[in-house]
Amino acid sequence: MVSSPHEAMHRIFQEHPDLFSRVSEVLGVDFAPPTSVTVLPTDLTETRPLERRVDTLLRLDMEDDEPLILAIEAQGGKDPDKPASWAYYASYLLTKYQLQPILLVVCQDRATAEWAARPVHFGPRQWPVLTLRPLVAGPHNMPVITDPAEARKDLALATLSAITHGKNPDIGAILKAMTTVLRDTPDAVKNPIIEFISQGLGKLPAAALWRNLVAVDLSFYKSPLFEEVRDEARAKALDEGRAEGRAEGRAEGQAKGRAEDILFVLERRGLDVPDEARERITSCDDLDLLRHWLDRALTASSAAEIFETE
């Protein structure tokens, strides 16, 4: 079954097909930006009943060089059968399109990324007939972008970086940089990025951090993720309202939920929450103040730091 992170790690190149030139620069390989990009069919099946599909396939037309065929694979774990499949893809694409192929593998796990990056030799050890050398983007070589100014320079690269660093201890700061930039980004650009990050984080704990950031300001996004969070918040407030009276219960329910979000973020980031701090958070009924504390909890180095005045 294909997972959401798997889809996000390669489909972002379909949404931003010129992203490869920036990723290759990060990886230390010099490919000039393409003059045009064509999304190609991903079906590599032969006439015999054996289906083979690459995740994303692009044709990159270059200004001063021959066009290239870029195959992008999202890899969630080590798979001993994959190198042979990748070698098949490369030879098939060369035969079909008569253009030089490149294989880019995108990973969220460092061990998987390092495994995928190793050259694989096919043939007897005395004389290998073929060597596979994929380009690999993952947490071991993608930039950690926690500065909104850096994220703003290249939102597509920053989005892919956030996805590949989903397990990074600094993921709170990474996601906070993204939301800071997205506040003044047009919906047409912003909404797909929101969904890519949501899909890319999948079931990682960082997905909850992303949802909390979205929930900080429900007028922030107008996307499927926004609608989902908004509906959950409304349902939660209504449930509390029925128990304690609609108007008062809704406000108390929102405050309780936001306090729980703050404690969840602090605990998920491995920060100790003293009883005094926990009591101060759970007893607060000021939604604006709780929202500020939640915002601070994503990057604070201690629970006490969220109460400090910026």
C-alpha positions in Angstrom: 0.0 0.0 0.0 1.4 3.4 -1.0 1.7 5.8 2.0 1.1 9.5 2.1 4.8 10.3 2.7 5.8 8.1 -0.3 3.4 10.1 -2.5 4.6 13.5 -1.2 8.3 12.8 -1.6 8.0 12.3 -5.4 4.8 14.2 -6.4 6.2 17.5 -5.2 8.5 17.3 -8.3 5.4 17.1 -10.5 3.9 20.2 -8.8 7.3 22.0 -9.0 9.1 20.2 -11.9 12.1 22.5 -11.9 12.9 21.5 -8.3 15.4 19.0 -9.4 18.0 21.6 -10.4 18.0 23.1 -6.9 18.1 19.6 -5.2 21.0 18.6 -7.4 22.8 21.7 -6.4 22.3 20.8 -2.7 23.6 17.3 -3.5 26.8 18.8 -5.1 26.0 17.7 -8.7 26.0 20.4 -11.3 22.9 20.3 -13.5 21.8 23.6 -15.1 18.2 24.7 -14.6 16.1 23.2 -17.4 14.5 25.4 -20.0 11.3 23.3 -19.9 10.0 20.2 -18.1 7.6 17.6 -19.4 5.8 15.2 -17.0 5.9 11.8 -18.7 3.8 8.6 -18.2 5.2 6.5 -15.4 4.3 3.1 -16.8 7.4 1.2 -17.8 5.5 -2.1 -18.5 6.7 -4.2 -21.4 4.5 -6.3 -23.7 4.9 -9.3 -21.5 2.6 -9.4 -18.3 5.0 -7.7 -15.9 4.1 -4.3 -14.6 6.8 -1.8 -13.6 6.1 1.8 -12.6 8.4 4.5 -11.6 7.0 7.0 -9.1 7.5 10.2 -11.1 9.1 10.6 -14.5 10.2 14.0 -16.0 11.9 15.1 -19.2 14.3 18.0 -18.6 15.1 20.1 -21.6 18.4 22.0 -21.2 19.5 25.2 -22.8 23.1 24.1 -23.7 23.0 20.4 -23.3 21.1 17.3 -24.3 17.7 16.6 -22.7 17.6 14.3 -19.7 15.1 11.7 -18.4 14.7 12.1 -14.6 13.1 9.1 -12.7 12.2 9.9 -9.1 11.6 7.2 -6.5 10.3 7.7 -2.9 11.9 5.0 -0.8 10.5 4.3 2.7 12.9 1.5 3.7 15.7 -0.8 2.6 14.6 -3.2 -0.1 17.2 -5.6 -1.6 15.1 -6.0 -4.7 15.0 -2.3 -5.5 18.5 -1.8 -7.1 17.7 -4.4 -9.8 14.4 -2.6 -10.5 16.2 0.8 -10.7 18.8 -0.6 -13.0 15.9 -1.9 -15.2 14.3 1.5 -15.2 17.5 3.2 -16.3 18.2 0.8 -19.2 14.5 0.8 -20.3 14.3 4.6 -20.3 17.5 4.9 -22.2 16.2 2.4 -24.8 12.7 4.0 -25.0 13.6 7.7 -25.1 17.2 7.5 -26.4 18.1 10.1 -23.7 20.4 9.8 -20.7 18.5 8.8 -17.6 19.0 10.0 -14.0 17.6 8.3 -10.9 16.8 10.5 -7.9 15.8 8.6 -4.7 14.1 10.6 -1.9 14.1 9.2 1.7 12.9 10.3 5.1 15.1 7.8 7.0 18.9 8.4 7.2 19.7 4.6 7.2 17.6 4.1 4.1 19.1 7.1 2.4 22.7 5.9 3.0 21.7 2.4 1.8 20.2 3.8 -1.4 23.2 6.0 -2.1 25.7 3.1 -2.3 26.9 2.2 -5.8 25.6 -1.3 -6.8 27.5 -3.4 -9.2 25.8 -5.9 -11.5 27.7 -8.8 -12.9 30.6 -11.0 -11.7 32.9 -9.3 -9.1 35.8 -9.7 -11.5 34.1 -7.7 -14.2 30.9 -5.9 -13.3 28.8 -5.2 -16.4 26.8 -2.4 -14.9 27.0 0.1 -12.0 24.0 1.8 -10.5 24.6 5.2 -8.8 21.4 7.0 -7.8 21.3 10.6 -6.5 19.8 10.4 -3.1 18.1 13.2 -1.1 17.4 12.6 2.5 17.9 13.8 6.1 21.7 13.2 5.7 22.2 15.9 3.0 19.1 18.1 2.7 19.4 21.5 4.4 17.7 22.1 7.8 15.7 25.3 7.1 14.6 27.1 10.3 15.0 30.6 9.0 11.8 32.0 7.3 14.0 34.1 5.0 15.8 31.0 3.8 12.5 29.2 3.3 11.0 32.1 1.4 13.9 32.0 -1.1 12.8 28.6 -2.4 9.5 27.3 -1.0 9.5 24.0 -3.0 13.0 23.1 -1.7 12.0 24.1 1.8 8.9 21.9 1.6 10.9 18.9 0.5 13.4 19.6 3.2 10.6 19.7 5.8 9.3 16.4 4.6 12.7 14.7 4.6 13.5 16.0 8.1 10.2 14.8 9.6 12.1 12.9 12.4 14.6 15.8 13.1 14.6 17.1 16.7 14.3 20.6 15.2 11.2 19.8 13.2 9.1 22.3 15.3 11.4 25.2 14.2 11.4 23.9 10.6 7.6 23.8 10.5 7.3 27.2 12.2 9.5 28.8 9.6 7.2 27.4 6.9 4.0 28.8 8.5 5.7 32.1 9.0 6.4 32.3 5.3 3.0 30.9 4.3 1.1 33.6 6.1 1.6 36.1 3.2 1.8 33.5 0.4 -1.0 33.4 -2.2 -3.5 30.5 -1.8 -2.6 29.0 -5.1 1.0 28.4 -3.9 0.2 28.0 -0.2 -2.5 25.3 -0.3 -0.5 22.6 -2.2 2.5 23.1 0.1 0.3 22.7 3.2 -1.0 19.4 1.7 2.4 18.1 0.7 3.8 18.7 4.2 0.7 17.1 5.8 1.0 14.0 3.5 4.7 13.9 3.8 4.7 13.7 7.6 2.2 10.9 7.5 1.9 9.3 10.9 5.1 10.8 12.3 4.8 12.7 15.6 5.7 15.9 13.6 2.3 15.6 11.9 0.7 16.6 15.2 3.0 19.6 15.4 1.9 20.7 11.9 -1.8 20.3 12.8 -1.2 22.4 15.9 0.4 25.1 13.9 -2.6 25.1 11.5 -5.0 25.2 14.5 -3.3 28.2 16.0 -5.2 30.5 13.6 -8.2 28.9 11.9 -8.4 31.7 9.4 -4.9 30.9 8.3 -5.6 28.3 5.6 -8.4 27.5 3.2 -7.4 23.9 2.2 -8.7 20.4 2.9 -6.4 20.2 6.0 -7.7 23.6 7.2 -11.3 22.4 6.7 -10.6 19.2 8.7 -8.9 21.0 11.6 -11.7 23.7 11.6 -14.4 21.0 11.7 -12.6 19.1 14.5 -12.2 22.3 16.5 -15.9 23.2 16.0 -17.0 19.7 17.0 -14.8 19.8 20.1 -16.2 23.2 21.1 -19.8 22.1 20.6 -19.2 18.9 22.7 -17.9 21.0 25.5 -20.7 23.5 25.0 -23.4 20.9 25.4 -21.9 19.8 28.7 -21.5 23.2 30.3 -23.7 25.6 28.3 -23.1 26.6 24.7 -21.4 30.0 24.9 -19.3 29.3 28.1 -18.7 25.7 27.3 -17.4 26.5 23.8 -14.8 29.0 25.1 -13.7 26.6 28.0 -13.5 23.7 25.6 -11.3 25.6 23.2 -9.1 26.8 26.1 -8.8 23.2 27.4 -8.0 21.9 23.9 -5.4 24.5 23.3 -3.8 23.8 26.7 -3.6 20.1 25.9 -2.0 21.0 22.5 0.7 23.0 24.4 1.5 20.2 26.8 1.5 17.7 23.9 4.0 19.7 21.9 6.3 20.2 25.0 6.2 16.6 25.9 6.6 15.4 22.3 9.8 17.5 22.0 11.2 15.8 25.2 10.9 18.9 27.4 10.3 18.5 31.1 7.0 20.2 32.2 7.1 21.0 36.0 3.8 20.9 37.9 3.8 24.6 38.3 4.1 25.2 34.6 1.4 22.5 33.9 -1.0 24.1 36.3 -0.4 27.6 34.8 -1.2 26.2 31.3 -4.2 24.1 32.2 -5.8 26.9 34.4 -5.5 29.6 31.8 -8.7 30.6 29.9 -7.2 33.4 27.8 -7.3 32.0 24.2 -5.0 34.6 22.8 -2.4 34.0 25.5 -2.7 30.2 25.0 -2.2 30.7 21.3 0.9 32.7 22.0 2.2 30.0 24.4 1.5 27.3 21.8 3.5 29.3 19.2 6.4 29.6 21.6 6.2 25.9 22.6 7.3 24.8 19.1 10.8 26.3 19.5 11.3 26.9 23.2 14.2 25.2 24.9 12.3 24.7 28.2 8.7 24.9 29.4 9.5 28.0 31.4 10.7 29.8 28.2 7.1 29.8 26.7 6.0 32.3 29.4 8.8 34.7 28.8 8.0 38.0 27.0 9.5 38.3 23.6 
